[in-house]
Amino acid sequence: MNLDDKKIIITCALNGVLTDPNTHPVPFRPEDMAASARDAYNAGASVVHVHFREQSGGQLPSWDPALASECVDAIRQACPGILINSTTGVVGSDIRGPLDVIERVKPEMAALNAGSLNYLKVRRDGSWAWPPMLFDNPVDKVRAFLEVMQANNIVPECECFDTGIVRSLAMFEENGMLNKPYTVSLVQGVASGMPARVDLLPILVDLLPEDAHWQSVVIGRAEVWPIHQRTAELGGHLRTGVEDTFYLPDGKKVGEKGNGALVAELSKVARAVGREPATAAEAREIILGKQ
């Protein structure tokens, strides 16, 4: 049976790195991350994408391998068989922190930011919402991540913020840098990246490398849900979580129900188009090619 025909992998983006846990329901302590992951797992998630944060207030990222291991161990204990997808995103050429983390925790998957982006946002008065920043991911940096992922049997999740990055993946394959298995995330809704538009999605899918597993990562509010539905219809996989949105399809804030409520709604989207959320074992077979 080709599981991709009917099964749909739901990833829960558990916490992210930018949101303030003092004002939003973003888990960052190991026990809270495990509890939120369990809610998402019970609602249909088979993969959890995780960021690690310093423990005094949770507002800054941490690359402490011991903390990452504690968080991942707690999640795995709470969610038997779930696939861990670890962040690696870091600005600058020093990538030792992310590499130390993934070498320690050995996640099944890890995010691979597959190209550079001017990370921008403008307020209504025309001023910058934050100082303009280059999220730099040149080819040498991408290659360095891939070498460590391949050495540790970690599947890259290639995050693509614009169409040029999507098109680069086939060149990475041709060059020998990138080998299957890998997955592709079409990141939509970042202000200076690809917009969250349903009509753009078929074009992005057409640009994907042949036979690529892919999902939509949609940042925003009401606009995210039609894109999730279209993604499911086109054969893609799905991701939600408080890293991506705080809003349910009816426009209400998810509040303390958090990741479990968002994943439950995404499971409904999958079933509405005739696809069933994959179990952790099925997701493992689809992504990793093993049971």
N, C-alpha and C positions, 0 to 999 in steps of 0.2 A: 504493500500500500504506500502510495506517495502521500505522506502526512501533510505536505504543503498544500495539497488540493483542498483540504477542509480545515485543518488545524491552524490556529492563529496564535502566535506567541505574543503575550502581553508582558511588557516590561514596566516595572514601577520605578520611576525616577524619585528615589526616596527622599532626598533632602536638598541637593544642589549646594552651591557655594556662596551665592550672593545675598540670599534673603536673610533677614534678621530674625532669629528664633525668639526674640523677645516680643515680636509683634505678629509672627506668623507661626502656624503649627508645623514647624520644621524640626524633626528629631535629629539630635547630634550625639547624645550619649549612647553608649552601646546598648543598654537595656531598652531605651526608647526606640532606637533604630530597629532592634529585634522585634519589639511589639508592633511597630508600624509595618514592618515587612511581613509579619504574620497576618495582619489584617489584609494586606494586599494579596498575599499568597492564598488566603482562604477565599478571596473574591475572584481569583482567576489569574493572578500574576505568576509567571514561571521564571522570570528573570528580575533581579533587582539591581538598579544602577546606583552606586553609592559614592558619596563624597565623605571625607573625614575632616573633622573640625576640632580645633583646640577646645579643651573641656571647660575652661573657666567661664566662657560666655557663649561659645559656639559661633562667634561672628567671623573668625578667621580660619583659613584652611590649615590642616596639619598633615605633614608627611612623616609622622612618627610611625615606623613599622609596627611597634608594639601596640599602639592604639588601634591601628588599622586591623591588626590580627584579632584584637579583642572584639572589635565591632563585627568583623566577618564571622568569627567563631559563634558569637551570640546569634547572628542571623541564621547561620546554618543549623544551629541547634533548634531554633524556633520554627524553621521552615525546611523540613527534610528534603534534600535533593535539589533545592532551588539553585539556579545559576547566578553567580556573582559577577557583576560587571563593574569594574573599578574605574574611577576617574584617573586620568593622567594629565589633565589640562594644567599647564603652567606657562607663564610668560617668561621669555628669556631662554638662554641656551643651557642653563644649568638644570638638567632633568634628573639629577641623582635622586632627589626625593621621591618622585613618582616611581622610578625604577626600583628603589629600595622597597617600596610598598608592594609592588606587584610581585617582586621576587620573594617576598616574605609570605604573602597571603595566597599566592598561586590562584588567582581568580580564574574561572573558566573563560571570561571575556574581559577586555579592557578597552576603554575608549581610546581611539586614535584620531586626534584632530588632524585632518588630512590636508589642510591648507591654511593659509593666513587670511586674516580678516581685520579691516579697520573697524574696531568695536565702538560704535557711535550711537548716541541718542540726543535729540534736541528737545528742549522744553518749549512750551507754547510761546515764550518770549524770545525764542531764537538762541538762547544760551545753551551751552552743553550741559547735559544732565550729569555727566562726569567728565573728567579730562580725557580727551580723545586718546584711545589706546590701540596699539597694534597687537592683536593676538597672533604672535608670530609662530608659524609652523612651516619653516622652510624644509626643503627636501632632505637635507642632512639630518635634521631633527626627527622627521618622520621615519627615516631609515633607522636611526638609532633606537627608536621605540620598537619598530618592527623586529629588529634583530633580537631584542630581549624577549619580546612576546613569543617569537618563534622558538627560541631556546627553551622557553618554559611552557610550551604547548598552550598558549593563551590565544584565543581567537580575537583578532582586532575588530572593533566596531568603528568603522570609518565614518567619522562625523563630518558632514559636508554642509557648509554654510552658504555656498553659492554654486552656480552652475559650473563654473570653471573647476571647482574642486571636485564635483561629481565626475567631470570629464577626465580629470587627472588620474582617477583610479585605474582606468584601462591602461594608461601609460605606466603607472607603477607596476601593474601586472606584466606588461610587455618588457619592462626593464628588469624584472625578476625581483624587485623589492617586495612586492605583495603577492602572496600565494593564498589560494583557497585552503581551508575555509576562512571566510571573513564575512562580516555583515556590513550593511550600509545604512546610515541614518541620514535622512533628508531633513535638515534642521530648518524649520520655517517659522517666521515670526520675529526673528531678531531684527531690530530696526535697520541695521546696515547690511543685512544679509538677504536671503530669499524671503519674499513676503508669504504670509499665510493665506494663499488663494487656491481655491479648489481647481480653477481652470489651469493653474500652473502645474499641478501634480502630474497629469499624464505626460507632459513634456519632460519633467524630471525623470520619470520612470523610463521613458524612451532613451534617456542618456546613460542609464545604468549599464555597467558591464554585464555581459551575457550571464544568465543564471545566478545573478547576485541575490542573496537574501537581503531584504530591505525593510525599513520601517520609517514611519513619519514621526519626527519630533516636532511638536507644534507648541510654540510659546504664545500665550495670549489668553483671551476670555471666550466670548461666544463663538469666535471664528474657528476655534480649534476643533469643535465637534463635527461640523460638516467635512472637514479634511480627514478626520479619523474614519468617518463612514466611507468616504471615497477611497481611502487607503485600503480598507478591508475589502471593498468591491474589486479593487485592482490587484488583489493578491498579496498586498504588503502585510507586515506585522505592525503592532500597535504599541505606543508608549504613552503613559500619563504619570502623574504624580505631582507633588507640591513643588518640585523643581520647575515644572512647566506651566502649571496653572493652579489657581485657587478657586476656580469657578466650575460649577456643575452645569449640565445642559440647560437647566431652567433659569440660569443666571444667578442663582444664589451662591454665596461663598460656601466652600466646603467646611470651613471651621474646624473644630476639633475632630470631626470624623476623618479628616485627612485622606491619606493614601488609599485606605480601604474603600471609601465611598467613591473616589475617582475611578479606581480599578473596576468596581462593581458596575459603574455606568459604561465603562469601555467594554466590559464583557457583554453587556446588552447590545452595544453597537455590533460586536462580532456576530452574535447570534441572530441579529436582525437581517444580516446578509447571508445567513446559512453557514457560518463558520463557528466552530467551537473552540474556546480557549484551550491551548495545549497544556497538558500537565507538565510538570518539571521533567519527567522522563521523556516525554514526547519532544519537548523543546531541546533537550540534550541531543536527541537523535537527529532532529532537523538541523541544528546549528553545528554540532560537533561531529555528526555522522556516526555516533555511537550510542548505545543504550546504557 
